[in-house]
Amino acid sequence: MIRPARLVGAGSAAFAAGLGALAVLQHRAFWSGRFDVGNLVQAVWSTAHGDVLSVTGLTGRQISRLGAHFDPIVAAFAPLWWLWPDASLLLVTQAVAVATGALPVYLLGRRHLRSDWAAAGFALAYLLHPATQWLVLDDFHPVALATPLLLWGFWFLDSDRLVAFAVVAALACLTKEQIGLVVAMMGLWYALRPGGRRAGIAVACAGALVSLIAVLVVVPHFAPGGGSPFEDRYGAVGGTPGGIVHTALTEPGTILAEATRGRDLSYLAALVLPLGGLPLLAPLAALTAAPELLLNVLSGTRTQTSIHFHYTAGALPGLFVAAVLGAARLRRRFAWARRPEGRAVVASTLLAGVLLGPLPVWRAVPFGSDLAAREHVGGEHADVAARAVALIPADAPVSATNTLGAHLSERRRVFSFPVLGEATWIAVDERRPSYRDQADAPVRFARAYAALLAGGRFRVVFAEDGIVVLRLRAESSAAGGTP
């Protein structure tokens, strides 16, 4: 007979292996991007070579990764890079880490639902939820590591193991600047428990302080020109943290309007409905997801209100813990809910996965999602791309479009075309519009590319299937010119 704990273990292993393999295959099929696989590969590569967290920014300036996001945990990958110097290291680690989050969900379920099978159901729902799966397949982002760390943090708080909580919470805070606010909310949740007031308030203050230092001190210090490079996403509600607070106090209607647009509500529904609405029955736990959710619904960037990206990482832990606690509350109040072996939540997350998830198998199911269903398949274009990037020397400064740049970032200088900088090699994929090239600025891209071909400073050394590689002419290099 299958035991619930073994089922959870098998499910986690299958998730790690399957989603990890899909992520690697998508990268090898040239569907990942310089943003955000390549720039994080460059940060790890630079750290492994003694230049801690150094990356080439969008404008071509060499900056610290901390000038974009407060995620110093990236530096911890450097020793592993010496053993496995490949982007697959980051993608596989991410899949394995996220998979381990099922265990604290299981442990919390077993304690509060008093049923191993019900607990296993919620653990499997965590693995089946489309947002969890997209979190692993949306390139690599350090904040994805916060999801399992915060889930373990909930388990340790629920067990009154404050030292263990402090360790995982501290690590989680190193994955992105807003995670400290999630930790702060967890502290407030704990403060409302019997005997948890003083410790909970201390946790809340510490978490909030970490985020404030990260947002107001660290990122502006390392960012070119100071200030966060993402403030323009919040222009409608004040831009800066202080501006957002001012808008909330003086124009609350503006905040409400921005947070309740159609795509915002659809985003929230896609997170909560697969869990049967159970998080709403434990609002205090669900509020720990508020920092991440508010940042997303107030943003003017559409990707932040989609479960297809990594912007759910700080919200998923609180929502799943609230779902477990909501189910426990339901069991206490209604006799019919006393044997909820997790079947309903497994069924609802599975259905959501079919309709909204990234697994290729769903494209064969009626009404199943086909988004990214073929991105793991390499094909001729990927073979051509692999041959093209192999021509470029490992130490040469290069300018590349986004999907090619993901495979050319293991070097000190790599530019996002059409930024050239001092590049001596250029790699362009005309067939795959992506971030910061044809997809975002097609006119600018077309003009820059036409000027490049007509300029004569570079010569074409490879052109096949829409992929073009150019090299700086020897006479231009000898003259000391920069492209």
C-alpha positions in Angstrom: 0.0 0.0 0.0 1.3 3.5 -0.9 1.9 5.6 2.1 1.1 9.4 1.9 4.6 10.5 2.8 6.1 8.3 0.1 3.5 9.7 -2.4 4.6 13.2 -1.6 8.3 12.2 -1.9 7.6 10.6 -5.3 5.6 13.6 -6.5 8.4 16.0 -5.4 11.0 13.9 -7.2 8.9 13.7 -10.3 8.3 17.4 -10.2 12.0 18.2 -9.8 13.1 15.8 -12.6 10.3 16.6 -15.0 10.3 20.4 -14.6 14.0 20.6 -14.3 14.4 18.6 -17.6 11.9 20.8 -19.3 13.7 24.0 -18.2 17.0 22.7 -19.5 15.4 21.6 -22.8 13.8 25.0 -23.3 17.2 26.6 -22.7 18.9 24.3 -25.1 16.2 25.0 -27.7 17.1 28.7 -27.4 13.8 29.8 -25.8 15.4 31.2 -22.6 16.7 34.8 -22.6 19.7 36.9 -21.6 17.1 38.3 -19.3 16.9 36.5 -17.1 19.0 33.4 -17.5 22.0 35.0 -19.2 22.4 38.0 -16.8 22.3 35.6 -13.8 24.7 33.2 -15.5 27.0 36.2 -16.0 26.6 37.2 -12.3 27.6 33.7 -11.2 30.4 33.4 -13.7 31.8 36.8 -12.7 31.7 35.9 -9.0 33.4 32.6 -9.7 36.2 34.6 -11.5 36.6 37.1 -8.6 34.4 39.9 -9.8 31.5 39.5 -7.4 28.0 39.8 -9.0 29.3 41.9 -11.9 26.9 42.1 -15.0 26.6 44.1 -18.1 23.5 46.3 -17.8 21.0 47.0 -20.6 22.8 50.3 -21.5 26.2 48.5 -21.8 27.5 49.7 -18.4 29.2 47.2 -16.1 27.3 47.2 -12.9 26.6 45.1 -9.8 23.6 42.7 -10.0 22.6 44.4 -6.7 21.8 47.5 -8.8 18.8 45.7 -10.2 17.7 43.5 -7.4 18.7 42.7 -3.9 19.5 39.0 -4.4 23.0 38.4 -3.1 22.2 34.7 -2.7 23.3 34.4 -6.3 26.9 34.6 -5.2 26.4 31.2 -3.4 26.2 29.5 -6.8 29.9 30.4 -7.6 31.5 27.4 -5.9 29.0 25.1 -7.6 29.9 26.8 -10.9 33.4 25.5 -10.6 32.0 22.0 -10.6 29.2 22.5 -13.2 29.9 25.6 -15.3 26.6 25.6 -17.2 23.3 27.4 -17.1 21.7 24.1 -16.4 23.1 24.4 -12.9 20.8 27.3 -12.1 17.7 25.8 -13.8 18.0 22.3 -12.2 18.7 23.8 -8.7 15.7 26.0 -9.0 13.4 23.0 -9.9 14.8 20.9 -7.1 14.4 23.7 -4.6 10.8 24.5 -5.5 9.9 20.8 -5.4 11.1 20.6 -1.7 8.3 23.1 -0.8 5.8 20.2 -0.9 7.3 18.7 2.3 6.5 21.7 4.7 3.0 21.8 3.1 2.6 18.2 3.9 3.9 18.6 7.5 1.6 21.6 8.1 -1.4 19.7 6.6 -0.7 16.6 8.8 -0.6 18.7 11.9 -3.7 20.9 11.3 -5.9 18.5 9.3 -5.0 15.4 11.4 -5.0 13.3 8.3 -1.9 12.1 6.4 -3.9 11.7 3.2 -5.4 15.1 3.4 -2.0 16.6 4.0 -0.6 14.7 1.0 -3.4 16.1 -1.1 -2.3 19.7 -0.3 1.3 18.8 -0.9 0.4 17.4 -4.3 -1.8 20.5 -5.0 1.3 22.6 -4.5 3.2 20.6 -7.1 0.2 20.6 -9.5 -0.7 24.3 -9.2 0.1 26.0 -12.6 1.7 29.0 -10.8 4.2 26.6 -9.1 5.1 25.0 -12.4 5.4 28.3 -14.3 7.7 29.5 -11.5 10.2 26.8 -12.5 9.9 27.3 -16.2 10.1 31.1 -16.3 13.9 31.1 -16.9 15.9 31.3 -13.6 15.1 33.8 -10.9 16.7 33.8 -7.4 13.3 34.7 -5.9 12.0 31.3 -6.8 14.2 29.9 -4.0 12.1 32.1 -1.6 9.0 29.9 -2.1 10.3 26.7 -0.4 12.3 28.8 2.1 9.2 30.7 3.2 7.2 27.5 3.4 9.8 26.0 5.7 9.7 29.3 7.6 5.9 28.8 8.2 6.5 25.2 9.4 9.2 26.4 11.9 7.1 29.2 13.1 4.1 26.9 13.5 6.4 24.6 15.6 7.8 27.6 17.6 11.3 26.8 16.3 12.5 30.4 16.1 16.2 29.8 15.4 15.5 27.5 12.5 12.9 30.1 11.2 15.5 32.8 11.5 17.9 30.9 9.3 15.5 30.2 6.4 13.9 33.6 6.7 17.3 35.3 6.4 18.1 33.2 3.4 14.8 34.0 1.8 15.4 37.8 2.3 18.6 37.4 0.2 16.5 36.4 -2.9 14.8 39.7 -3.6 14.2 43.0 -2.0 10.4 42.6 -1.2 10.8 39.2 0.5 11.6 41.0 3.8 8.1 42.4 3.8 6.7 38.9 3.4 8.8 37.8 6.4 7.4 40.9 8.3 3.9 39.8 7.6 4.8 36.3 8.8 6.0 37.9 12.0 2.7 39.6 12.5 0.9 36.3 11.8 3.0 34.7 14.5 2.5 37.6 16.9 -1.2 36.9 17.0 -0.6 33.4 18.3 -0.6 32.7 22.0 2.8 33.5 23.4 4.1 34.8 20.1 3.6 38.5 20.5 7.2 39.6 21.4 9.0 37.3 19.0 6.5 38.0 16.2 6.9 41.8 16.5 10.6 41.4 16.5 10.4 39.3 13.3 8.1 41.9 11.7 10.5 44.7 12.5 13.5 42.8 11.3 11.9 41.8 8.0 10.6 45.3 7.3 14.0 46.7 8.1 15.8 44.3 5.6 13.4 45.4 2.8 13.8 49.1 3.6 17.6 48.8 3.6 17.5 46.8 0.4 15.1 49.2 -1.5 16.3 52.5 -0.1 20.0 51.9 0.4 21.5 48.9 -1.3 19.8 49.0 -4.8 20.1 52.8 -5.2 23.8 52.6 -4.2 24.6 50.1 -6.9 22.1 51.2 -9.6 23.4 53.6 -12.3 22.2 57.0 -11.4 20.7 55.9 -8.1 17.1 54.8 -7.5 15.4 51.6 -8.5 15.4 50.8 -12.2 11.8 49.6 -11.8 10.3 52.8 -10.4 8.6 53.6 -13.8 6.5 50.5 -13.4 4.7 52.3 -10.5 4.4 55.8 -12.1 0.6 55.8 -11.9 0.7 55.3 -8.1 3.7 57.4 -7.2 6.8 55.6 -8.5 9.1 55.6 -5.5 8.2 53.8 -2.2 7.6 57.2 -0.6 5.5 58.3 -3.5 3.3 55.2 -3.3 2.8 55.7 0.4 1.9 59.4 -0.3 -0.6 58.3 -3.0 -2.2 55.7 -0.6 -2.7 58.4 2.0 -3.9 61.2 -0.2 -5.5 59.4 -3.2 -6.6 56.0 -2.0 -9.0 55.8 -4.9 -6.1 55.8 -7.3 -4.6 52.8 -5.5 -7.9 51.0 -5.5 -8.5 51.6 -9.2 -5.0 50.4 -10.1 -5.3 47.3 -8.0 -8.7 46.2 -9.3 -8.3 46.3 -13.1 -9.6 43.3 -15.0 -6.2 41.6 -15.4 -5.4 42.1 -11.7 -8.6 40.3 -10.7 -7.9 37.5 -13.2 -4.4 37.1 -11.8 -5.7 36.8 -8.2 -8.4 34.4 -9.3 -5.9 32.2 -11.1 -4.0 31.9 -7.8 -6.9 31.4 -5.4 -9.5 29.5 -7.4 -7.4 26.4 -8.0 -7.2 26.1 -4.2 -11.0 26.2 -4.0 -11.0 29.6 -2.4 -9.7 28.0 0.9 -7.2 30.8 1.5 -10.0 33.2 2.1 -11.1 31.1 5.1 -7.7 31.9 6.8 -7.3 35.6 6.1 -4.5 36.2 8.6 -2.3 33.6 6.9 -3.4 34.8 3.4 -2.3 38.3 4.3 1.3 37.2 4.3 1.0 37.1 0.5 -0.1 40.7 0.4 3.3 42.4 -0.2 3.9 40.4 -3.3 0.4 40.7 -4.6 0.2 44.4 -4.0 3.4 45.0 -5.8 2.1 43.1 -8.7 -1.4 44.6 -9.0 -0.1 48.1 -8.6 2.5 47.7 -11.3 1.9 48.9 -14.9 3.9 46.0 -16.2 1.5 43.3 -17.5 3.8 40.4 -16.9 3.5 41.0 -13.1 -0.1 40.1 -13.2 0.3 36.8 -14.9 0.9 33.4 -13.3 3.2 32.6 -16.3 6.1 34.4 -14.7 8.0 34.4 -11.4 6.0 37.2 -9.8 4.1 34.7 -7.7 7.1 33.5 -5.7 6.5 35.5 -2.6 2.7 34.9 -2.6 2.5 31.2 -3.1 3.7 30.2 0.5 1.1 32.3 2.3 -1.7 31.1 0.0 -0.9 27.4 0.5 -0.5 27.8 4.2 -3.8 29.7 4.3 -5.4 26.9 2.2 -4.4 24.3 4.7 -5.6 26.4 7.7 -8.8 27.3 5.8 -9.5 23.6 5.2 -8.8 22.9 8.9 -11.3 25.6 9.9 -13.9 24.1 7.5 -13.4 20.7 9.1 -14.0 22.0 12.6 -17.3 23.7 11.6 -18.9 21.2 9.3 -19.2 17.5 9.7 -19.2 16.8 6.0 -15.7 18.3 5.8 -14.1 16.1 8.4 -12.6 13.6 5.9 -11.2 16.0 3.2 -8.5 13.7 2.0 -7.2 16.5 -0.3 -9.1 15.0 -3.3 -11.0 18.2 -4.1 -8.0 20.5 -4.0 -5.9 18.0 -6.0 -8.7 17.8 -8.6 -9.1 21.6 -8.8 -5.3 22.3 -9.1 -5.0 19.5 -11.7 -7.9 21.1 -13.7 -6.2 24.5 -13.4 -3.0 22.9 -14.6 -4.7 21.5 -17.7 -6.3 24.9 -18.5 -3.4 27.2 -17.5 -0.3 25.1 -17.0 2.9 24.7 -19.0 3.2 21.0 -19.3 3.4 19.9 -23.0 1.1 16.9 -22.4 -1.9 19.3 -22.0 -1.9 20.3 -25.6 -3.4 16.9 -26.4 -6.3 17.4 -24.0 -9.5 19.2 -25.1 -9.3 22.8 -23.9 -5.8 22.1 -22.6 -3.2 24.8 -22.5 -0.8 24.9 -25.4 1.2 27.9 -24.2 4.9 27.1 -24.5 3.9 23.5 -25.3 6.6 23.1 -27.9 9.4 25.2 -26.4 11.2 22.1 -25.2 11.6 20.8 -28.7 14.9 21.9 -30.3 14.6 21.5 -34.0 16.6 22.9 -36.9 16.6 26.5 -35.7 18.1 25.5 -32.3 20.8 23.5 -34.1 21.7 26.5 -36.3 21.8 28.7 -33.2 24.1 26.3 -31.4 26.5 26.3 -34.4 26.3 30.1 -34.6 27.2 30.8 -31.0 30.0 28.2 -31.0 31.8 30.4 -33.5 32.2 33.2 -31.0 35.4 33.1 -28.8 34.7 32.6 -25.1 36.6 35.8 -24.1 35.3 38.1 -26.8 33.0 41.0 -26.0 29.7 40.3 -27.8 26.4 41.9 -28.6 23.5 39.6 -29.0 19.7 39.5 -29.2 18.0 38.1 -26.1 17.6 34.4 -26.9 21.2 34.1 -28.3 22.5 36.2 -25.4 21.4 33.6 -22.9 24.1 31.3 -24.4 26.8 33.9 -24.6 26.8 35.3 -21.1 29.8 33.4 -19.6 32.1 36.3 -20.2 32.8 39.7 -18.7 31.2 41.9 -21.3 27.9 40.9 -23.2 25.6 43.6 -24.6 22.0 43.5 -25.5 21.7 44.2 -29.3 21.3 46.9 -30.6 23.6 48.2 -27.9 27.1 47.5 -29.2 29.6 48.9 -26.7 33.0 47.5 -27.5 31.7 44.3 -29.0 33.9 42.6 -31.5 31.3 40.0 -32.3 27.5 40.3 -32.9 24.9 37.6 -33.0 21.3 38.4 -34.2 18.3 36.1 -34.4 15.9 37.7 -36.9 13.3 35.0 -36.4 12.7 35.2 -32.7 11.6 38.6 -31.4 12.3 38.9 -27.7 12.9 41.2 -24.8 14.7 44.4 -25.7 15.1 43.6 -29.4 12.4 43.1 -32.1 9.6 42.3 -29.6 9.9 45.6 -27.6 11.3 48.0 -30.2 10.9 46.7 -33.7 11.5 50.0 -35.4 14.6 50.8 -33.4 15.9 47.2 -33.9 15.3 47.4 -37.7 17.1 50.7 -38.1 20.1 49.6 -36.0 20.4 46.3 -37.8 20.2 48.0 -41.2 22.8 50.5 -40.2 25.0 47.7 -38.9 24.9 45.8 -42.2 25.5 48.9 -44.3 28.2 50.3 -42.1 31.0 48.1 -43.2 32.7 47.9 -39.8 31.6 44.3 -39.3 31.6 41.4 -41.8 29.1 38.5 -41.9 30.8 35.2 -40.9 27.6 33.2 -40.5 24.1 33.5 -41.9 21.6 30.7 -41.8 17.9 30.3 -40.9 17.6 34.0 -39.8 20.6 33.8 -37.5 23.5 36.1 -38.4 26.9 36.3 -36.8 29.2 39.3 -37.6 32.8 40.0 -36.7 34.6 43.3 -36.4 36.8 43.7 -39.4 40.5 43.4 -38.7 41.3 46.9 -40.0 38.7 48.5 -37.7 40.2 46.6 -34.7 43.7 47.6 -35.6 42.7 51.3 -35.9 41.5 51.1 -32.3 37.9 52.0 -33.3 35.0 50.9 -31.2 31.8 49.7 -32.9 
